[in-house]
Amino acid sequence: MDKSKTFRELHQPGRPLLLPNVWEFGLAALLVAQGFPALGTTSLGISAATGEPDGHPNTRAATVDLAGRLSRLDTAVSVDIADGFSAEPDAVADLAAELAGAGVAGVNIEDGRPGGSLAEVDAQCALIGAIKARVPDLFVNARTDTHWLTRNPPAATVAIERAKAYAGAGADGVFVPGLIDAAGIEAVVQAIGVPLNLLFLPAGHPFARLAELGVARVSLGSLPYRTALAAAVETARAVREGRPLPSIAPPGYGEIVALLPQH
Amino acid sequence: MDKSKTFRELHQPGRPLLLPNVWEFGLAALLVAQGFPALGTTSLGISAATGEPDGHPNTRAATVDLAGRLSRLDTAVSVDIADGFSAEPDAVADLAAELAGAGVAGVNIEDGRPGGSLAEVDAQCALIGAIKARVPDLFVNARTDTHWLTRNPPAATVAIERAKAYAGAGADGVFVPGLIDAAGIEAVVQAIGVPLNLLFLPAGHPFARLAELGVARVSLGSLPYRTALAAAVETARAVREGRPLPSIAPPGYGEIVALLPQH
């Protein structure tokens, strides 16, 4: 199976790929069993699971390690590499090549930088270009953090400018988390010429509405991770306080074990 | 703070320590914020998270790594080392010393062996004795899998024999997962002379009842891990199918980030 080709074909405007974001193997295996044809990773999940700041270079090794483990599954995997863990195009291309070699189908690279600034457009394009030059088949999803980090000029304008620049540098798709108004979504879809990825927000549009608006990919971001933690904490609190357990039925021990390789 | 001493003192028959079992840092940090004074780890969680069979020697490094990260938190940590990942007393003592050096307060070592057999009593006592000889202050909780693996003779009889042997070899407490009938619990509490640890079971006694029966420690085992996965899978399915998200409110992104160190 050519996972990169399959993954690329799953990006259909109007019939979006729903990409659950994972941070560990067991969940990924359960999602594959539930028919999800592709999975992303979440930098927050990987970072918090290891006790490091979100997207910190210290999480590079854990990110690569997880990618290798997920690639054993019968699903396409896209890896969140945050800002690439380096400002050097060669180093970011090295990482992309390492991930592609491990079997991943795509990466996400973002222009938000620690402290809340946006990278210079040219510098970000250099990172994207370096990845595509090294591993042309890898699906590069360029995330722009305009809607999280920009106040003025209007975020939609900046998002469209950046999306076009990133697509020009070779990006296969663009991710605009925080873009939420219907007219803005349609405007970005029309303007950018590559598949648009949005973040699902519990208070925002349902998945079916995002499809109608022409979105090609919908990510869950850190929501599954945060919900997982909440359920585990509530389990412990409920036992302590003599309250009913969370109503969601956990898989049995044997069901988890059956998902794991037997050496 | 002497975490081993604190941890030991938390084992009070009739007023048991509730020990949530974790497999990653973010959950541990949230539980500490919720006032849990001690945490265990779960071998199933660590194994499934990394895509390895439960308790396999391949998970030794991940177990040690997690222990080091959890030890940064203001809580006592007990590490599930499965069967010790080795049949050699010296190797198991090495592991215990490594964990104690990383700051953990206790370990769990079990007599169940791959394939569903029980270790020979003398061999298991040799592992326990080797740990206590090397790191006397480490709280060693000896798990006996009699109730999961033994059919005949009666499991309670075997559990008491083994518990006494393990306590004689230096174990500070005994864990009998699967022991569930009230009379059996009271009999084991009376017989063994060290704190009794039981596994909380959703269909079994509430925590308060286990306290009345004289239990000194109640573990959640893999239940939080399995519930966490269920909540994450349900999040992804609910978005895909246009259903409401799980009712449990996830912590916000910022709430998770605030739990993580800033380098």
Interface residues (C-beta under 8 A of the other chain):
Chain A: L18 P20 V22 E24 F25 G26 L27 A29 L30 L31 Q34 F36 L44 G45 S47 A48 A49 T50 G51 E52 P53 D54 H56 N58 R69 R72 F200 P202 P206 F207 A208 V218 L220 S222 L223 P224 Y225 R226 T227 A228 L229 A230 A231 A232 V233 E234 T235 A236 R237 V239 R240 G242 L245 P246 S247 I248 A249 P250 P251 G252 Y253 I256 V257 L259 L260 P261 Q262 H263
Chain B: L18 P20 V22 E24 F25 G26 L27 A29 L30 L31 Q34 F36 L44 G45 S47 A48 A49 T50 G51 E52 P53 D54 H56 N58 R69 R72 F200 P202 P206 F207 A208 V218 L220 S222 L223 P224 Y225 R226 T227 A228 L229 A230 A231 A232 V233 E234 T235 A236 R237 V239 R240 G242 L245 P246 S247 I248 A249 P250 P251 G252 Y253 I256 V257 L259 L260 P261 Q262 H263
